[in-house]
Amino acid sequence: MTIFAPSFGLGRRVFGAAAVAFGVIGLVWHGSLALDAAAAAQIVGGVAMQFTRTAKAGALILGAVYLVFAVLCVPQIVAAPRTYNGWGNFFEQFSLLTGAALVYAATSMRRTLEAVGRTGRMLLGVCAVSFALEQAVYLDATAGLVPKWIPPSQTFWSIATTVAFLLAAVALLTGRSSLLAARLLTLMIVLFGLLVWVPAIAANPHRHGNWSEGVETFAIAGAAWILADLLGERRRLAPEHAGR
């Protein structure tokens, strides 16, 4: 068994930077004392994630915030279990919780590399299934987000990315080519942020939804990036697992 010696890649820093951005957005568009407190916690946790010595504490803070956000999605699911939006919101927050949990596990030094990587790919694999289902259910809305200038068509890319999410989920859940899947999943989500939400923010910077959706996209990319970093570390330390 290989004991995990953490190497901190860019994924953790992207994840933390997104948390800081979340917090700033929350304070700018503040709604209540509780939301302001959550925003402040995200800023503190996100900053802590940038440094090796404080990454574990930052992960704990962000994990607590995203756990609360995920739990708050449950009433929506209970009220309308056949409407996938509630499930989609839950798994988006759960993916962020997973990212924070992986950093915490990676810095605890009490986990094996295999255990951390296996847990991470299973949890994010389930989230990738949800992302695929959400896009499939709301395919027209997804197509509407695709920039019209990208050939061949908006519908093509909405279907292609839905299939890509599903393939990533299969790879992560089965452990087959999971490192490649995690890297490609990260790249795809980053491209969503760059091609969809950055232009949307530039076109309408006063719309809260553009900022929150854009930052969440990069935060989810950061979570997938964290997994890719961990699986890459496993590959470096144990070449015999390179394909998994």
Secondary structure as GFF3:
##gff-version 3
##sequence-region A 1 244
A	DSSP	alpha_helix	10	28	.	.	.	ID=ss1
A	DSSP	alpha_helix	33	48	.	.	.	ID=ss2
A	DSSP	three_ten_helix	52	54	.	.	.	ID=ss3
A	DSSP	alpha_helix	55	72	.	.	.	ID=ss4
A	DSSP	alpha_helix	74	79	.	.	.	ID=ss5
A	DSSP	alpha_helix	84	108	.	.	.	ID=ss6
A	DSSP	alpha_helix	113	137	.	.	.	ID=ss7
A	DSSP	alpha_helix	139	145	.	.	.	ID=ss8
A	DSSP	alpha_helix	154	174	.	.	.	ID=ss9
A	DSSP	alpha_helix	178	192	.	.	.	ID=ss10
A	DSSP	pi_helix	193	197	.	.	.	ID=ss11
A	DSSP	alpha_helix	198	203	.	.	.	ID=ss12
A	DSSP	alpha_helix	208	237	.	.	.	ID=ss13
A	DSSP	three_ten_helix	239	241	.	.	.	ID=ss14
###
